[in-house]
Amino acid sequence: MVMLETIVQVDLEILGGTPVFRGTRVPVKNLLDYLVAGDAIDQFLDDFPTVKREQAVATLELARDLLTAGAHPAR
């Protein structure tokens, strides 16, 4: 599993501590907002070129893993 610290940075000096993609000033929330609005990940990446596809995908995989870690398989 990808470690949160390798893809997300929280620093009070960057956007007041808002979680951003490491090495950028792009809030992680922006990716989620795009997806909720029905936009494709490619649109997000076009609009925020400092974020690498690998970072965006790793963030979504991490969210999936965290949200399903305690889930029981369907019977």
Secondary structure, DSSP 8 states (H G I E B T S, - for coil): ---HHHHEE--TTTGGG--EETTSS-BHHHHHHHHHTT--HHHHHHH-TTS-HHHHHHHHHHHHHHHHTT-----
